[in-house]
Amino acid sequence: MNSIERIKAALNFKQPDRVPVIAQVFGHAAILAGVALGDYVRNGELLARCQLQALQFYGYDAVFALMDANVETEAAGSILTYRTDQYPIVKSAVLANGTDLNTLLPPNPWQAGRMPELLKAVRILRQEAGDSVLVVGCVLGPMTLATQLLGIEAALYLAIDEPEQFAHLLGFATKIAMRFGVAQIEAGAHLPMVFEPSASPEVIPAPFYREFVLPYLNQVFTTFKQAGSAANWLHTAGPATPILHLYPQARVDLANIDFCVDPLDAMQALPQTCLNGNIKPLAYVEATPEEIAAESSRLLKLFANRGGFILSSGCEIPPESKPENIAAMVTAACQEK
């Protein structure tokens, strides 16, 4: 089996030749190649080349066209601060400076900000990987993008004080997510991962998630499937256990579980949904290869009878991670038949 065949088998709870392994390597690909992170997140060709080098070095099952969590808000008008060896941060959110939401239009992915560079990365990765390795794009989920457009504190106060206006903001964020995700699929991504950390129960309660976030996630994933996405992948960082049972209503096919989620709880909440995770990201920096291998083996054994599992980190593998630790996870998956 090639990587895509292996992942499709896992998604459909069929028996792959081995459990797929997806290392969530984003900025680490730049560090591995000796490239400044500030350059990596602004140059689609450079990003793609670093991703392909990391793929060749580690031998896992997916590559990522992912810059950072600020691509969409910058394209909509937010101002970022770029840093040489770290991800950029939002200096001024577009809606925090008095801009009227009603005057904004969803940015054109082929023209606005760094969106065209990310689409360039997608095209190169698909050209090089073809249909042998999964090419993953990324969009922010509606809740997370809303907090990036306005600022998280202001967005949460808006949700409490003016829920109708907050719903309007979520609708605008949803339009951006759908348009950007479809553009990634058109450029060659097999699927866009939806990254939704601001919807974590650490940030908002489960009833709020059900009422406000869930309907918009459903719109996003319905649109992606209609555009040809190979699967709907939702990544919610943090202790997501209280909302996992709601994922099927959003049409989630693949659910990332962070290290603080008990895999047994996730299996119970999502018996028919493929899961990926959930090695602690900081372990790739602090642990030994033997410890990573042991945790990988534990997860592989835990899911052996169930299937529907992709070995992965619980969230992004930190850029400064030890290469031998990432390699230990991949080796564990390859050796466990």
N, C-alpha and C positions, 0 to 999 in steps of 0.2 A: 504494500500500500504506500502511496505517497502521502504527504501531510494532509492535503485536502480530503482525500478518501478516508484517512484515519479520523479526522475531525468530524466528517459527515456521519461516520459510523457511530461515534460517541454521541452526537446530537440525536441520533435516532435509536439509541440504546441497543445498537448492534455490536457485535464483537469485532474490534479492530485488531490488527496484528500486534499492537501494543497500545497502551494508553497514550493519547496525544499529550504533548508537553508544550505549553506556551509560556515562555518567559516574557513578562511584561517589561521588556527592555525598550525604553524610550531614550532619554538623555544619556543613558549608559553607553549607547552605541557611539555617541560622540566621544566620550571619555576613552572608550576602548580604541578608537581610531586616532586619538591624539588631537581631536578637533575641539575648538572652543565651543561651549554650549551656546553662547550668544550668537555664533555664526550658524550653528546647526539648526536653530529654530527660525532662521530667516532665509534659508537657502534650500529649496526643494530638492535640487540635484544632489547637494551635499548630504542632506538627510537620507535620501534614498541610498546613496553609496555607503554611508555608514551603516545603515540597516542591513544591507546586503553583506557587508563585511562581517557584521556580528552574526548573521545567519550562518555564514560559512564557518565562522569560528566555533559556534556553539552547536549547530545542527538541530535546532528546535523546529517547531511546526508553523510559525507565523512571523510575519514582519509587520511593522506598524508605521503608517504615515500619520504621525502625531507629533506636534510641536510642543504645545503647552496648553494650559487651560484658558488662555486669553486671546486666542485667535479671533473668535467671533465678536467679542466685545470691542476689540480694537477695530475690526472691520466696520462695526456700527458707529464708531466715533470716539470710543474711550482712548485715553492717552496712556501709554505704557512707559515704564522705565526699563531699559535693556541693560543687562549685566553680562560681563564676559564669561563667567564660569557658573552662573546660576540662571534659572528660568526668569523671564521678565515678570514684572509685577504691575498691577494697575496703579497708575499715579492719579488718574482722574477718570472716574466712571462717567460715561456720556450723559446719563440722566441725573447725575448728582450735581451738575453745574447749571441746572435750570432749564436744560433742553426739554421741550415738550414731547412726550412720547408720540403724540398724534402727528408730529412733524417728521418722525423718522420712518424710513423705508427699510425693509430687510435688505442687507447688503448683497450685491451680486457676487457670487462665489468666484466668478471668472475674472473679476476686476478689483475687488475691495481688499485692502490691507494685504495680509500674508496668505489669504485664502488661495490665490492662484499658485503660490509657491507650494502649498500643501497638495494641491491637485496635481502639480507637476511631479511631486514625489510619488503620488499614487500611480501616475502613468508609468513612471520609470520602474517602480517596483513590480507592477503587473507585467510589463514588457519582459522584465528579467526573470520573474518567478513563474509567469504563466499561470497554469492551473495545477501546479505541483505543490505550492506553498500558499497558505492563506494570507492574503493581503488585507490588512485591517486599517480602515480609516477611523476617524473619531469625531464626534460632535458632543457638545455639552448638552445635557438634558435641560428641559425647560426651566426647572427650578434653579439649577446652578447658573444658567445663563442670565436669568432674571436678577440673581444676586450680583452677577458681574456687571450688569448694565446699570444698576442703581447703587450697589454697595449692599453688603449682606445685612447690616443693621437696619438701614433705611428700608430695605425690601421686607424684612420681617415686621417692622412697625407698620408698613403699608398694608400688609396682609391682615394685621389685626384691626387697624383703624379704618381702612377703606378696601374691603375685600373685593368689591366689584372692580376697582381700579387695579388691584393686584392681579385679578383674573385677566384683565386686559393686557397687563405686562407679560403674564405667562403665555397668552395667546401670541403676542409679538415674538417672544423668545421661541415659541414652537415653530413659527413660520421660518425663522432663521435656521433652526435645527433641521427642519425638513428640507429646505432648499439646499443647504450645505451638504447634508447627507446624500441627497439624490445626486448632486454634482459629483461627489466622491464615487458613488456607484457608477455613474456615467464615465468617469475617468478611469475606472478599472478596479476599484476596491470590491472585494468579494462581499464585504459588509462594513458598515460604520459601527463601531462600538459607541454606545451612548454612556457618557461619563456623567454621573449625577450625584456627586458627593454632598451637595447642599440639601438633598432630599433624605439624607440619613436621619434616623431617629435621634441622633445626637443633636440635630439642628431643629427638626420639626417633629411633632408628635404624629403617630400613625393615623389618627382620624383626619388630621390636616392633609396628610399624604393622600389618603383615600379620596377626599373631597376635591382637593385642588390639583395635585400632581398627576394622579393616575389617569384622568381623562386625556390630558395632554400627551402623556407618554404613549397612550394607546394611539393617538393620532400620528405621532412620530413613527412608531413601529409599523402601523398599517401602511403608511406612505412608503416606508423603506421596502417592505415586502412587495408592494405593487411595483416598485422600481427595479426589483430583481435582487434584493439583498439575500444572501445565502442563509442568513439566520439573524434573529434579533438578539443582540448581546447587550445586556444591561449591567453596568458596573456602578454599584453603590458602595462607597467606602464606609467603614465603620460598622457598628453593631446593628446590622439591618434585620435581625431576626424578627422583630415585630411587624415588618412589612413584607416579608418574603412570600407569605401566602397570597398576597395581592398581585404578584408578578404575572400569573397567567391572564389576569384581566387586562394587562397591558400588552399581551401577546409576546412575552419574553420566551425565547427558546434556549438561551444560555445565560445563566446567572452567575456573576462573579461573587464569591463570598470572601470577605476579609478575614484576617487571622483571628479576630475577636468573635467570630460566629462559629458555633459548634457545628461541625459537619453533620452530625446526627440530627440536630435540629433542622438544618437546611434540607436534609433528605426527607424528613417528615413533612415539612412545609411544602416542599416541591417534589413530590414523588415522580412526576413525569417530565421534569425539566432538567436538562443537562446543567451540571455545576462545574465551575472552575475555581481553583484556589488551592489552599488558602494559607500558604507558608508566610510567616511574618516577614514583611519587607525588610525591616531593620536587620533581620538575621543574615541577610546576604552581605551586610557590612560587618557585623559583629561575631557571627558564629563561625564554626569551622566547617570544612567540606564534609567531614564525617557527621556532624550534627544535621546539616542540610540533607544529606543522603538518608539519615535515619528518619527524619520527618517526612521526606518524600515517600519512603518505603511504607511508613505508617499510613499515610493517606491512600496510597495505592492498594494496600491490603484492606483498608476500611471500605473502599468502593468496589472491591473486586467482584463481589456477587451482584451488586446493583447495576454496575455499568453507568453510562451517562455521566462520565467524568473526564475532565481535562486537568492535568496537573499544572499548577501555576502558583504564582505568588498571590497574596491577598490583595495587593494593589501594585503600584509601580515599583519595580526594582530600583532602588536609589542609584543615581548616576555613579556614585563613588563605590559601588559594591565591588567585592572581590570576584574577579572572573572565575576563580576556582570554585566558588560557591554556586554560581549559576551553572557551571559545568557539572557540578555534583548532582543538581536536580535533574538535568537532562540525562545524565548517565543512569541515574536511578530509574527513570521512565523507560529507557532503552533496554535495561537489563531485566526489568520486571515483565515477564511474558504472561 
